[in-house]
Amino acid sequence: MKAVLQHIAGCEARFASHPFFSDLRMDRPLEQVMAFAPRLTFWVMSFQDVLRLNAHFIQDAHLKELATRHHSEESGHDQWFEEDIAALTGGSLSIGEMYGKVHMRTRDASYAIISEVYRQMDDRLRIVLLWALESTSHVFFGRTAVLTAAQGADERLKYFSDHHMKAEAQHAMFEEQLAEELGSMELAPEVRAEALAMVDRLYGAFDAMFDGLRIHLERERADEPVAAHQASQAVAVEAVDVDLEDENEAPGARDVTVHRAA
């Protein structure tokens, strides 16, 4: 199993270098840089079912208890997400929007992850699945917590802020137990190969999901020069209008002055 854990660590390091994270600029208003957040909705809502179903399919009593406990400790985080989306956007996402084209990549990636739960697999690999999901979470929330802290939004947000990171830290002892359990497991070569392939598929799904989120950030960035150009044009037009008003008013003012002098 140690080879599998090392592989997850390598995948986590590569995921941390995904261009999406470098695109999270801190020099923009929070609502603008977090505009990608609603596009995570389908995955965040599906995540709870992934944990529930994964625990359901485990036969080994001890491993089932570990998976069930993990699900319990993650419960309610989806509510934090909904509250954060309302705080960032002023409302909630409709079902029609969530199933719209702009959310397609998140849905596709979520379906790919959900499909892993329905595969016939060794119970130990279901614990590997949990560990792989946790590793992606550590990367993502570590970045968003820094972003929200820099924007002074820790009190305003929960899911994307240090509030979430602190909640994760509270069950650090459980994660240590989980890591110890995994490290002590011995896998037959064919089971180990299956575990490595599953981890690659999971990270492939997250890469695809964040590729889609990055497209949104790139569009936001591409719109900035256009918006800036439009703003400068508006300022220029306003300046011209002021000049014209001055020109129109000047002769009248002179006429009045001459008339009074006469």
MINUDO-865006 format. One record per residue: x, y, z of N, C-alpha, C, O in turn. Coordinates in steps of 0.05 Angstrom, whole numbers, padded with zeros to 5 digits, always signed. Layout:
BEGIN
XYZXYZXYZXYZ...
***
This chain:
BEGIN
+00016-00024+00000+00000+00000+00000+00017+00025+00000+00008+00046-00010+00042+00024+00011+00059+00047+00012+00063+00059-00016+00065+00083-00019+00066+00041-00036+00069+00051-00063+00045+00067-00073+00048+00086-00087+00021+00059-00064-00003+00073-00072-00004+00100-00058-00011+00120-00071+00003+00102-00033+00004+00127-00018+00024+00146-00030+00019+00170-00032+00047+00136-00038+00067+00152-00051+00057+00163-00078+00063+00185-00086+00042+00146-00092+00031+00154-00117+00010+00177-00113+00010+00196-00129-00006+00174-00093-00025+00195-00087-00011+00221-00080-00019+00243-00089+00011+00219-00065+00026+00243-00058+00037+00257-00083+00038+00281-00084+00046+00241-00102+00056+00252-00127+00034+00265-00143+00038+00287-00154+00011+00253-00144-00012+00264-00158-00021+00290-00145-00028+00309-00159-00020+00291-00118-00028+00315-00104-00009+00338-00110-00018+00361-00114+00017+00332-00112+00037+00353-00118+00032+00363-00147+00035+00387-00151+00026+00346-00165+00021+00355-00193-00005+00371-00194-00006+00391-00209-00025+00362-00179-00050+00377-00179-00046+00405-00168-00059+00424-00177-00029+00408-00148-00023+00434-00136-00011+00453-00156-00012+00478-00153+00001+00443-00177+00013+00460-00198-00006+00464-00221+00002+00475-00242-00031+00456-00219-00051+00461-00240-00053+00491-00245-00054+00507-00226-00053+00500-00270-00054+00529-00276-00077+00543-00264-00076+00568-00260-00098+00529-00257-00121+00542-00245-00113+00557-00220-00122+00580-00215-00096+00545-00204-00089+00557-00178-00072+00582-00181-00074+00601-00165-00055+00583-00202-00040+00607-00207-00057+00629-00219-00049+00653-00218-00080+00622-00229-00099+00642-00240-00116+00655-00219-00130+00674-00224-00115+00645-00194-00130+00657-00172-00116+00682-00162-00101+00681-00142-00120+00704-00175-00106+00729-00169-00118+00743-00145-00142+00744-00142-00101+00754-00128-00110+00767-00104-00114+00797-00108-00122+00811-00089-00108+00807-00132-00110+00836-00136-00137+00844-00148-00139+00866-00159-00156+00826-00147-00182+00831-00158-00203+00829-00136-00199+00815-00116-00227+00842-00139-00248+00839-00119-00255+00810-00115-00255+00794-00134-00262+00802-00090-00267+00775-00083-00289+00762-00101-00286+00740-00110-00311+00777-00105-00333+00766-00121-00324+00760-00150-00334+00742-00163-00304+00775-00159-00295+00771-00187-00277+00747-00188-00280+00730-00206-00258+00745-00170-00239+00723-00171-00252+00696-00164-00243+00675-00172-00274+00698-00147-00288+00674-00139-00312+00668-00157-00330+00653-00150-00313+00681-00180-00336+00678-00198-00339+00649-00208-00360+00641-00218-00317+00633-00206-00318+00605-00214-00334+00588-00195-00343+00566-00202-00338+00598-00170-00349+00581-00148-00375+00568-00155-00378+00544-00149-00395+00582-00166-00420+00568-00172-00417+00544-00190-00434+00526-00189-00396+00543-00206-00392+00521-00224-00383+00495-00210-00381+00474-00223-00377+00498-00185-00371+00474-00169-00395+00461-00157-00393+00439-00145-00418+00473-00160-00442+00465-00146-00449+00435-00150-00454+00421-00130-00448+00426-00174-00456+00398-00179-00438+00379-00164-00447+00359-00153-00412+00384-00164-00393+00367-00150-00397+00368-00120-00398+00347-00107-00400+00392-00109-00403+00395-00080-00428+00380-00071-00428+00367-00050-00450+00382-00086-00475+00368-00079-00473+00338-00083-00485+00323-00068-00456+00329-00102-00453+00301-00107-00434+00288-00087-00436+00264-00081-00415+00304-00076-00394+00293-00059-00406+00278-00035-00396+00257-00028-00427+00289-00023-00439+00275+00000-00449+00248-00007-00447+00229+00009-00461+00245-00031-00471+00219-00039-00448+00200-00046-00450+00176-00041-00426+00211-00056-00402+00194-00061-00393+00181-00035-00388+00157-00034-00391+00197-00014-00382+00187+00012-00402+00167+00023-00395+00146+00034-00428+00173+00021-00449+00156+00032-00449+00129+00018-00450+00108+00031-00449+00129-00009-00450+00105-00024-00425+00088-00021-00426+00064-00019-00402+00102-00020-00377+00087-00016-00377+00072+00010-00369+00048+00011-00387+00084+00031-00388+00071+00057-00409+00048+00056-00405+00027+00068-00430+00052+00041-00452+00032+00039-00442+00006+00027-00450-00016+00035-00424+00009+00007-00415-00015-00008-00393-00031+00006-00386-00053-00002-00382-00020+00027-00360-00034+00042-00372-00056+00059-00391-00052+00073-00360-00080+00057-00369-00103+00072-00354-00107+00098-00366-00114+00118-00328-00101+00098-00312-00105+00123-00322-00085+00144-00324-00061+00139-00329-00095+00168-00341-00079+00189-00323-00056+00198-00332-00034+00202-00298-00062+00201-00279-00041+00211-00276-00019+00190-00277+00005+00197-00272-00027+00165-00268-00007+00144-00294+00009+00139-00293+00032+00133-00316-00005+00142-00342+00008+00139-00345+00030+00160-00356+00052+00155-00336+00024+00185-00338+00043+00207-00321+00068+00200-00329+00090+00206-00297+00063+00189-00279+00085+00182-00292+00103+00161-00292+00128+00163-00304+00091+00140-00316+00106+00118-00341+00121+00128-00346+00143+00119-00356+00108+00145-00380+00121+00156-00373+00145+00173-00386+00165+00172-00352+00141+00189-00343+00164+00206-00333+00187+00189-00339+00210+00195-00319+00180+00168-00309+00201+00149-00333+00217+00137-00332+00241+00136-00353+00202+00129-00377+00215+00117-00390+00233+00138-00398+00256+00132-00392+00224+00163-00405+00239+00184-00389+00265+00189-00402+00286+00194-00363+00264+00188-00347+00288+00194-00348+00308+00171-00342+00332+00175-00355+00299+00147-00357+00317+00124-00386+00328+00121-00390+00345+00105-00404+00318+00137-00432+00326+00135-00435+00355+00141-00423+00366+00160-00452+00369+00126-00458+00397+00131-00441+00416+00116-00447+00440+00114-00419+00407+00104-00402+00425+00089-00415+00435+00064-00409+00457+00054-00434+00420+00053-00449+00429+00030-00466+00453+00037-00471+00470+00020-00476+00454+00062-00491+00477+00071-00474+00502+00072-00483+00524+00066-00448+00499+00081-00430+00521+00081-00426+00532+00052-00425+00556+00048-00425+00513+00034-00421+00521+00006-00445+00538-00004-00441+00559-00016-00469+00529+00002-00493+00543-00006-00493+00571+00005-00500+00591-00008-00485+00574+00031-00484+00600+00044-00463+00618+00031-00468+00642+00027-00441+00606+00024-00420+00622+00011-00428+00632-00017-00423+00655-00024-00441+00615-00032-00451+00622-00058-00471+00645-00056-00470+00664-00072-00488+00644-00036-00508+00666-00032-00493+00691-00025-00501+00713-00034-00472+00689-00008-00457+00713+00000-00442+00725-00023-00439+00750-00025-00432+00708-00041-00416+00718-00064-00433+00728-00087-00425+00747-00101-00456+00716-00091-00472+00722-00115-00498+00736-00108-00511+00747-00126-00506+00735-00083-00531+00747-00075-00555+00729-00080-00578+00738-00077-00550+00704-00086-00572+00685-00091-00562+00657-00093-00539+00651-00085-00579+00639-00102-00572+00611-00105-00574+00603-00134-00587+00616-00150-00561+00580-00140-00562+00570-00168-00587+00554-00172-00594+00537-00156-00600+00559-00195-00624+00544-00201-00616+00517-00213-00593+00513-00222-00635+00498-00212-00629+00472-00223-00623+00474-00253-00606+00460-00263-00638+00491-00267-00634+00494-00295-00605+00504-00301-00593+00495-00320-00596+00523-00285-00568+00533-00289-00548+00511-00283-00528+00508-00298-00552+00495-00262-00533+00474-00255-00530+00453-00277-00509+00441-00280-00552+00449-00292-00551+00430-00314-00547+00444-00341-00551+00432-00362-00539+00469-00340-00534+00483-00365-00506+00477-00376-00491+00462-00364-00501+00487-00399-00476+00480-00414-00451+00489-00399-00431+00475-00399-00452+00512-00385-00428+00523-00372-00419+00505-00349-00397+00507-00340-00437+00488-00339-00431+00470-00316-00425+00442-00326-00422+00424-00310-00423+00438-00352-00421+00412-00364-00395+00397-00355-00396+00373-00349-00373+00411-00355-00348+00398-00348-00348+00389-00319-00337+00368-00312-00359+00405-00301-00361+00396-00273-00379+00372-00271-00373+00353-00256-00401+00371-00285-00419+00348-00284-00405+00323-00295-00406+00302-00283-00391+00326-00318-00378+00303-00330-00357+00292-00311-00355+00267-00308-00341+00309-00298-00321+00300-00279-00334+00287-00255-00324+00267-00245-00356+00298-00246-00370+00287-00223-00381+00259-00229-00379+00241-00213-00392+00256-00253-00401+00229-00261-00378+00209-00262-00382+00186-00254-00355+00218-00271-00332+00200-00273-00324+00191-00245-00317+00167-00241-00325+00209-00225-00318+00202-00198-00339+00184-00186-00332+00165-00172-00364+00191-00190-00386+00174-00180-00384+00146-00191-00390+00126-00177-00376+00143-00216-00374+00117-00229-00354+00099-00214-00357+00074-00214-00334+00111-00202-00314+00095-00187-00327+00081-00164-00320+00058-00157-00346+00094-00151-00360+00082-00128-00375+00057-00135-00378+00038-00119-00385+00056-00160-00402+00033-00169-00385+00010-00180-00396-00010-00188-00359+00013-00182-00342-00008-00191-00341-00030-00169-00341-00024-00146-00338-00055-00178-00333-00077-00160-00303-00075-00152-00286-00076-00169-00298-00071-00126-00270-00068-00117-00266-00079-00089-00285-00082-00074-00241-00083-00083-00233-00091-00056-00241-00069-00036-00237-00045-00043-00251-00076-00013-00259-00056+00007-00236-00037+00013-00241-00013+00018-00212-00046+00013-00189-00029+00019-00185-00007-00001-00176+00015+00006-00193-00012-00025-00191+00008-00046-00211+00031-00042-00208+00053-00052-00233+00024-00028-00253+00045-00022-00241+00065-00001-00249+00088-00001-00223+00055+00016-00210+00073+00034-00189+00090+00019-00184+00113+00025-00176+00077-00001-00157+00092-00018-00172+00114-00033-00161+00136-00036-00196+00109-00041-00212+00129-00055-00216+00153-00037-00214+00176-00046-00223+00148-00012-00227+00170+00007-00201+00186+00010-00202+00211+00011-00179+00172+00012-00153+00186+00016-00147+00204-00008-00136+00226-00005-00152+00194-00032-00147+00209-00056-00165+00234-00057-00155+00255-00065-00190+00231-00050-00208+00254-00049-00198+00275-00029-00199+00299-00034-00190+00265-00005-00179+00284+00015-00155+00299+00005-00152+00322+00011-00138+00286-00010-00114+00299-00020-00120+00322-00039-00106+00342-00038-00140+00319-00055-00148+00341-00073-00160+00364-00057-00156+00387-00063-00175+00357-00036-00187+00378-00019-00166+00394-00005-00168+00419-00002-00144+00381+00005-00123+00396+00018-00111+00417+00000-00106+00440+00009-00107+00410-00025-00096+00430-00044-00115+00453-00048-00108+00476-00046-00140+00446-00055-00159+00467-00062-00165+00486-00039-00164+00510-00042-00172+00475-00016-00180+00492+00006-00156+00507+00018-00159+00529+00029-00132+00496+00015-00108+00510+00023-00105+00536+00007-00096+00556+00018-00111+00535-00019-00109+00558-00036-00131+00578-00031-00126+00602-00030-00156+00569-00030-00178+00587-00026-00178+00601+00001-00186+00624+00004-00167+00586+00022-00165+00598+00048-00146+00622+00048-00151+00642+00061-00124+00619+00034-00104+00641+00032-00117+00665+00017-00113+00688+00025-00132+00659-00004-00145+00680-00019-00166+00695-00003-00166+00720-00003-00183+00681+00011-00204+00695+00026-00192+00710+00050-00202+00731+00057-00171+00699+00062-00157+00714+00084-00145+00740+00073-00147+00760+00087-00133+00739+00050-00121+00763+00038-00142+00784+00032-00137+00808+00032-00167+00775+00026-00189+00793+00020-00205+00801+00045-00224+00815+00043-00196+00791+00069-00210+00797+00093-00238+00786+00095-00256+00798+00106-00242+00762+00083-00269+00750+00081-00272+00726+00099-00291+00711+00095-00255+00721+00118-00256+00698+00135-00282+00697+00151-00293+00675+00156-00292+00720+00159-00316+00720+00175-00341+00718+00157-00363+00710+00167-00338+00725+00133-00360+00725+00114-00366+00698+00101-00388+00691+00095-00344+00683+00097-00347+00657+00083-00339+00634+00101-00323+00638+00121-00349+00610+00096-00342+00587+00111-00329+00565+00094-00308+00555+00100-00343+00558+00073-00334+00536+00056-00306+00541+00044-00289+00524+00043-00302+00565+00034-00278+00572+00019-00257+00585+00037-00235+00592+00028-00262+00588+00063-00244+00603+00080-00229+00584+00099-00231+00560+00098-00214+00597+00117-00199+00582+00137-00218+00568+00157-00209+00549+00170-00243+00576+00158-00263+00562+00174-00264+00532+00166-00266+00515+00183-00263+00527+00140-00263+00499+00130-00238+00485+00138-00238+00462+00146-00215+00499+00135-00189+00487+00141-00188+00479+00171-00177+00458+00178-00199+00496+00188-00199+00491+00217-00216+00466+00223-00210+00450+00241-00238+00464+00209-00256+00441+00213-00242+00415+00204-00244+00395+00217-00226+00417+00182-00211+00394+00174-00190+00386+00194-00185+00363+00199-00178+00407+00206-00157+00402+00226-00168+00388+00251-00153+00374+00265-00193+00392+00256-00206+00380+00280-00207+00350+00278-00208+00336+00299-00208+00339+00254-00207+00310+00252-00181+00300+00240-00179+00281+00225-00159+00315+00247-00132+00307+00239-00125+00280+00251-00111+00264+00238-00133+00276+00276-00127+00250+00289-00139+00227+00273-00127+00205+00271-00164+00231+00263-00176+00211+00247-00161+00206+00222-00158+00183+00213-00151+00227+00209-00136+00224+00184-00110+00209+00190-00101+00193+00174-00098+00215+00213-00073+00200+00220-00079+00171+00224-00063+00154+00216-00102+00165+00236-00110+00137+00239-00114+00124+00212-00106+00101+00207-00127+00139+00194-00133+00129+00167-00106+00123+00152-00104+00102+00139-00087+00142+00155-00061+00138+00142-00047+00114+00153-00034+00099+00138-00049+00111+00179-00035+00088+00192-00048+00062+00183-00034+00042+00178-00074+00062+00181-00088+00038+00171-00080+00031+00143-00074+00008+00137-00079+00051+00126-00072+00046+00098-00043+00037+00096-00036+00018+00081-00025+00049+00112+00003+00042+00110+00009+00014+00119+00029+00002+00110-00008+00003+00136-00004-00024+00146-00015-00046+00127-00011-00070+00132-00030-00038+00107-00043-00057+00090-00024-00068+00069-00007-00053+00058-00026-00093+00063-00010-00106+00042-00029-00113+00019-00049-00126+00023-00022-00104-00005-00038-00109-00028-00024-00128-00047+00000-00125-00052-00039-00146-00058-00029-00163-00079-00022-00146-00104-00035-00126-00108-00004-00154-00120+00004-00138-00143-00019-00129-00161-00020-00106-00170-00038-00147-00166-00061-00140-00183-00079-00119-00169-00091-00102-00183-00082-00121-00143-00099-00102-00128-00085-00075-00127-00097-00054-00130-00058-00076-00123-00043-00051-00123-00045-00037-00150-00048-00012-00151-00044-00052-00172-00046-00040-00199-00074-00028-00202-00076-00007-00214-00094-00041-00191-00121-00031-00193-00124-00005-00177-00137+00014-00186-00111-00004-00154-00111+00021-00138-00098+00044-00152-00108+00066-00152-00075+00039-00164-00060+00060-00178-00077+00070-00201-00077+00095-00206-00090+00052-00216-00106+00060-00239-00130+00077-00229-00137+00097-00242-00142+00070-00207-00165+00085-00196-00156+00113-00188-00170+00132-00194-00133+00115-00175-00123+00142-00167-00118+00159-00192-00125+00183-00192-00107+00147-00213-00102+00162-00237-00128+00172-00249-00130+00195-00259-00149+00155-00249-00175+00163-00260-00187+00186-00244-00198+00205-00255-00185+00184-00217-00196+00205-00200-00182+00232-00205-00196+00252-00209-00156+00231-00206-00142+00256-00211-00146+00266-00239-00146+00291-00244-00150+00248-00258-00157+00256-00285-00183+00271-00286-00186+00290-00301-00202+00262-00270-00229+00275-00269-00226+00303-00257-00238+00322-00267-00210+00305-00235-00206+00332-00223-00191+00351-00242-00197+00374-00243-00172+00340-00256-00158+00357-00276-00177+00368-00296-00176+00392-00303-00195+00351-00306-00215+00359-00326-00234+00380-00314-00241+00399-00327-00242+00376-00289-00260+00394-00276-00247+00422-00273-00260+00442-00279-00222+00422-00265-00209+00448-00261-00199+00460-00287-00195+00485-00288-00196+00444-00308-00192+00456-00334-00216+00473-00342-00214+00495-00353-00240+00462-00336-00264+00477-00342-00267+00502-00325-00276+00522-00335-00260+00500-00299-00261+00524-00282-00241+00545-00292-00247+00569-00291-00219+00536-00302-00198+00555-00312-00207+00570-00337-00201+00593-00340-00223+00556-00353-00233+00570-00377-00250+00594-00369-00249+00615-00381-00265+00591-00347-00281+00613-00337-00263+00636-00328-00269+00659-00334-00242+00629-00313-00223+00650-00304-00210+00664-00328-00206+00688-00327-00203+00649-00348-00190+00661-00372-00210+00680-00386-00201+00701-00396-00235+00672-00387-00255+00690-00400-00258+00716-00384-00260+00737-00395-00258+00713-00357-00260+00737-00340-00236+00755-00345-00239+00780-00347-00212+00743-00348-00188+00759-00352-00189+00771-00380-00180+00794-00384-00199+00757-00400-00200+00767-00427-00220+00791-00429-00216+00809-00445-00240+00790-00412-00260+00812-00412-00249+00837-00399-00260+00859-00403-00228+00835-00383-00217+00858-00369-00208+00881-00388-00216+00904-00384-00192+00874-00409-00184+00895-00427-00207+00908-00442-00208+00932-00446-00227+00892-00449-00251+00902-00462-00266+00921-00444-00274+00943-00452-00269+00913-00418-00283+00930-00399-00267+00955-00394-00279+00977-00392-00240+00953-00393-00224+00976-00388-00225+00995-00412-00226+01020-00409-00226+00984-00437-00228+01000-00461-00255+01014-00462-00256+01038-00469-00276+00999-00455-00303+01012-00455-00304+01034-00434-00317+01055-00439-00292+01030-00411-00292+01050-00390-00277+01075-00399-00286+01097-00395-00254+01071-00413-00238+01094-00422-00253+01109-00444-00252+01133-00445-00268+01094-00461-00284+01107-00482-00306+01123-00469-00312+01146-00478-00318+01112-00448-00340+01127-00434-00329+01152-00422-00342+01173-00423-00305+01151-00410-00293+01175-00399-00287+01195-00421-00291+01219-00417-00277+01185-00444-00271+01203-00466-00296+01217-00476-00295+01241-00482-00317+01202-00479-00342+01213-00489-00353+01234-00470-00362+01255-00478-00351+01228-00444-00360+01246-00423-00344+01272-00425-00355+01294-00421-00318+01269-00429-00300+01293-00431-00308+01310-00456-00308+01335-00454-00314+01296-00478-00322+01311-00502-00348+01326-00497-00351+01349-00505-00367+01312-00483-00393+01325-00477-00389+01350-00460-00402+01370-00464-00371+01348-00441-00365+01371-00424-00354+01394-00440-00361+01417-00437-00335+01387-00459-00323+01408-00476-00344+01421-00493-00344+01446-00497-00362+01405-00504-00383+01416-00521-00401+01434-00505-00410+01455-00515-00407+01425-00480-00424+01442-00464-00411+01469-00458-00424+01490-00458-00385+01468-00454-00370+01493-00449-00371+01511-00473-00374+01535-00471-00367+01498-00497-00367+01514-00521-00395+01526-00526-00397+01549-00535-00416+01511-00520-00443+01521-00525-00450+01543-00506-00465+01562-00513-00439+01541-00481-00446+01561-00461-00429+01586-00464-00439+01608-00457-00405+01584-00474-00387+01607-00475-00398+01631-00491-00397+01653-00481-00408+01628-00515-00418+01651-00530-00441+01665-00516-00442+01689-00515-00459+01649-00504-00482+01661-00489-00472+01678-00466-00482+01699-00461-00451+01668-00453-00440+01682-00430-00428+01708-00439-00431+01729-00426-00415+01708-00463-00403+01732-00473-00424+01752-00482-00421+01776-00478-00446+01741-00494-00468+01759-00502-00480+01774-00479-00485+01798-00480-00483+01759-00457-00495+01772-00433-00477+01793-00423-00486+01815-00415-00451+01787-00423-00432+01807-00413-00432+01832-00429-00432+01854-00419-00432+01829-00456-00432+01852-00475-00457+01868-00471-00457+01893-00470-00480+01854-00469-00506+01867-00466-00506+01885-00441-00516+01908-00442-00496+01874-00419-00496+01889-00394-00477+01913-00396-00483+01934-00385-00455+01909-00410-00436+01931-00413-00449+01953-00429-00444+01976-00424-00464+01945-00450-00478+01966-00466-00498+01981-00449-00511+01999-00460
***
